[in-house]
Amino acid sequence: MHKPAGWLVHRTPLDKGETRFVLQTLRDQLGRPVWPLHRLDKGTSGVLAFALDAQTARTLGLRFESGEGLHKTYRAMVRGWPERDGLIDHALKRMPDDMRSEREAVQAAQTRYRTLRRGEWPLPQGGFATTRWAELELQPLTGRRHQLRRHMKHIAHPILGDATHGKGPLNRAVAEHIGFNRLWLHAWRLELRHPVHQAALQIEAPLPAEWALWPHQPEAA
């Protein structure tokens, strides 16, 4: 399914005031139980996969945990002009609520990125007269929590609209300039093999309508 930005996958005590949950909504629409195979942050839109029975959920859930046979591709709007492409190889510490004595505290993490286009707006920020931005294609090679957001912060190109890992004044300026406020991260494509007959599956969620608010720019040189 295509998860909208701003929806939680399921109920959580960490966000008691939220009333929109993908799991409960999908279950009510189908009139049957469903099992989420992975998670997307509340602010992230895009492909979210579910199973219709517990056995399939267990089978595919192990694949999602290991990353074996899975390919995820995201689209993101970030601050600045990154290189045309690159590999971010930067270990990430587990989040505080994910710490366990039997788990390693720091996990290896890798993300590939490719710059699709670059632009510039007349928004003064941080002593600069303009604000540069870029649209990236991101492919997480590991599945660490908040990996893409943390990796983009690590290379000084935070995802725009990221209240945790980005810059608040810049996020507010961009939201006011473009007329839309969200985390600019979208799960665009998921590639995996069918759990029964092993046929290759490719699931895509088109970019949301608000992506058209960004001016068209030629491909990055």
N, C-alpha and C positions, 0 to 999 in steps of 0.2 A: 504494500500500500504506500501512498504518498503522505507522509506525516507533515502536517502544517507546522510552521515555526510557532513557538509559544505553547505547544501542547506537551504535556508529560506523557511518557510511555505508559506509566501506571502510577497509582497512588503512592505517595511517600511522605513520611513525617517531616522531611526536610522542607516541604513546600505545602503546608497545611491549608493555605488559602486558595490553592488552585482547584478548579472545578472541571477542567477538561482533561480527559485521560483517553489515550488511544485504545488501550486494552479493553476498557469497559465499553467504549463506544463501538468498537468493532465486534465485540462479543454480542452486544445488543442488536446490532444490525444483522448479524448472521444467525442469531438465535442458537448459538452453540459456543462451547469453550474454545479459546485460542491460546497459543503459547508463543510469546515473543522469543525470537532466536538471538536477538542482540538489542542494543540500546542506542538511542540517539539523545544527545543533550536536548533540554527543553527548547532552547533557542534555535536548534538545527532543524532544517526541513529536509524532506527527501525520502529515499527508499528505506522502508522498515519492513522486515520480513517476519512472518508468523507461520507457525505450524498448526494443523488442525487436529493433531493427535499427539499424545505424550511421547510415543516411541519415536516418531519423526523429529519431535522437538529435541529429544535426547541425542539422536544421531547427528542432526545438524548443529545442535548446540556445541558438541565437541569440536566440530569443524570451525565454528566461529571462535571458540576459545583458542584453538591452536593456529588458526589462520590457514591451515592446509587446504589447498584447492579453492581458496577464496580470493577474489580481487575486488577491492572497493575503490571507487573513484569519487572524489568530492570536487566541488567548485567553491571558491572563496574569493572575497574581495579583501585585500590587505593594504596596509599603509606602506608607502614607498614603492620603489622599483627593484624587486629582487633580480638576481641573475636569470638568464633565460631558462635554465633548468639546474637541478642539483639534488643532492641526497643529504638529508639531515640525519646524522647518526649521533644521537644524544640521549643518554640514559635518563630515565625519569624516576623520581622517587614516588612511591605509592602515596596516594592521598591519605590524609589522617584517618578517615573512616574506613579505609581499606587495609589498614595495618593489622597483621596477625603475627604472632611470635614464630609460627612455622613458615612464614613467607619471607622471601627476600625483600629487603626494604627498597632496593633500587633495581629497576628493570631495564634491560636493553630496549631501545626504541629507535626505529628508522622510518623516515617518511621521504618519499620522492615528490618533487614538485616540478611543474612546468609553467612558465609564464605565458599566458594566452594573449594578453593585451595590457597596455599601460595608458594612464591618463593623468591629468593634472587639473586641479581646481584652484580658483583664486581665494583660498581659505588660509589666512595667516595662522601658523601654528609653530610654537617652539622656536621663535626667532626667524622662521622662514616665511617668505611672502606668499608662498603657495603650498598646497598639499598634494603630494603625489600619491597615486593609488594604482593598484594592479589587480587583474583577475588571474587567479591561479587554478591549475588542476593539481589536486593533491591525492597521492596514493599512499595510505598508511601500510607499511610492510609488517608492522606489529600492531597489536590491538590494546594499547595502554589507555587508561582513562584520561580524557581530555587531551589526547596525544597531539592532535593537529593544532589545537589552540596553544598548547604549551610549546610545541616545536616552532610555530611561527613567532611566538614571543621571543624564543631563544635566538632566532636569527634577526631580531629587531624589525620584523615585518608582521606585527600582530594583526589578527583578523579584525576588521572593522566591526564595531558593534559589540565586541567582547568586553563585557563589564568587569570580568575577573582578571583577564590577562592583557587587556588593552589599555588605552588611555582615555579616561573619562571626558576631558574637555574636547579631544578630537572626535570621539564618538558622538558627542552632543552636537558639535559643529557639522559633522557629516549628515546626521539625521535631520537637522534643520535645513541644510542646503538641499538635500535630495527629497525631503518631505516624507521620509519613511524611516522608522526605527526598528531594527532587528539585528540579530547576529547574522552576519553575511557569510554563512556556511551552509552548504546544501549537499546532501548525499545524493549524488547524481546517478551512479551506476553500481550495481552489484552483480558480480559474475560468480557462479558456482555450478556444481553438478547436482542433478536431481538425486534425491536420496535413494530412489528405487532403481530406475533404469540408467542412471548415470549420464543422461544426456546433458549437454552444456546448456545452462540457462543464463540469460542476460536480462536483468530487470533494470529499467530506467525510470526515473522520475523527472519529467521536464523541469527546467528552471522555472521558479515561480514568476508570476507576472511582474513583481516589483523589480526583477533583474533588468527589465527594460528601462528603468529610470536612470541607469548608468549610461552615459553617452557612448556611442559606438566609437571604437578606436581601432586602428589597424593592428595586426598581430605584432607582438614585440619583436624587435630586430635582434 
